[in-house]
C-alpha cells in the first residue's frame, strides 16, 4: 500500500515504477522526489543511497542519464515493495 501523504506526482512515479512491462521513461528527478518523500536519500559518488526502514540500497546512475534503465527500475520496485510501498 502506498504511503498516504504522497503527492499526485509521487503517485504517478510509483505507478511508472510498477508498470508492466517495465517502463523506460521513469526519470531520475521524479524518483529522487518520491524517495525523499518515503525515505532518506544521499548522493554517493553520483549514485543514490536510499534508506527505507533501516535498509539501504544504492541505485547506480550512469553519467547524465535522464531516465532509469530497466535494471534500476526493477531494483527500485523490489526495494519499495519490500517496505509496503506500492500503487493502490
C-alpha positions as CSV (number, residue, x, y, z in Angstrom):
1,X,0.0,0.0,0.0
2,X,1.4,3.4,-0.9
3,X,2.1,6.0,1.8
4,X,-0.9,8.2,2.2
5,X,1.0,11.5,2.1
6,X,2.3,11.1,-1.5
7,X,1.6,13.9,-4.0
8,X,0.0,13.2,-7.3
9,X,3.4,13.4,-9.0
10,X,4.8,10.9,-6.5
11,X,1.9,8.5,-7.1
12,X,2.4,8.9,-10.9
13,X,6.1,8.0,-10.5
14,X,5.2,5.0,-8.3
15,X,2.8,3.8,-11.0
16,X,5.5,4.0,-13.6
17,X,7.9,2.0,-11.4
18,X,5.4,-0.8,-11.0
19,X,4.1,-0.7,-14.6
20,X,4.2,-3.9,-16.7
21,X,6.1,-4.2,-18.9
22,X,8.9,-2.2,-17.3
23,X,8.6,1.4,-18.1
24,X,11.6,3.1,-19.7
25,X,10.5,6.6,-19.0
26,X,11.0,6.8,-15.2
27,X,13.0,9.9,-14.7
28,X,15.7,10.3,-12.1
29,X,14.3,13.6,-11.0
30,X,10.9,12.1,-10.2
31,X,12.4,9.1,-8.5
32,X,14.5,11.4,-6.2
33,X,11.4,13.3,-5.2
34,X,9.5,10.1,-4.5
35,X,12.3,8.6,-2.5
36,X,12.7,11.7,-0.5
37,X,9.0,11.5,0.4
38,X,9.2,7.9,1.7
39,X,12.7,7.5,3.0
40,X,16.2,9.1,3.2
41,X,18.4,9.6,0.2
42,X,22.0,10.5,0.0
43,X,24.2,11.1,-3.1
44,X,27.3,9.0,-3.1
45,X,29.8,9.4,-5.9
46,X,26.9,10.2,-8.4
47,X,24.8,7.3,-7.2
48,X,21.8,7.4,-4.8
49,X,21.9,5.6,-1.4
50,X,18.3,5.1,-0.4
51,X,17.4,4.1,3.1
52,X,13.9,2.7,3.9
53,X,13.2,1.1,7.3
54,X,16.8,0.8,8.2
55,X,17.7,-0.9,4.9
56,X,20.0,0.9,2.4
57,X,20.3,0.2,-1.2
58,X,22.5,2.1,-3.7
59,X,20.9,2.9,-7.1
60,X,23.6,3.4,-9.8
61,X,23.2,6.3,-12.1
62,X,25.2,6.2,-15.3
63,X,26.6,9.5,-16.3
64,X,24.0,12.1,-17.2
65,X,21.1,9.7,-18.0
66,X,17.7,11.3,-17.6
67,X,15.8,8.1,-17.1
68,X,16.4,4.9,-15.2
69,X,17.3,1.7,-17.1
70,X,15.2,-1.4,-16.7
71,X,17.5,-2.9,-14.1
72,X,17.4,0.2,-11.9
73,X,13.6,0.2,-12.2
74,X,13.4,-3.4,-11.1
75,X,15.7,-2.8,-8.1
76,X,13.7,0.2,-7.1
77,X,10.4,-1.8,-7.5
78,X,11.8,-4.6,-5.3
79,X,13.0,-2.2,-2.6
80,X,9.7,-0.2,-2.4
81,X,7.6,-3.4,-2.4
82,X,9.6,-4.9,0.4
83,X,8.6,-1.9,2.5
84,X,4.9,-2.0,1.5
85,X,5.2,1.0,-0.8
86,X,3.1,0.1,-3.9
87,X,0.5,1.7,-6.0
88,X,-3.1,1.4,-4.6
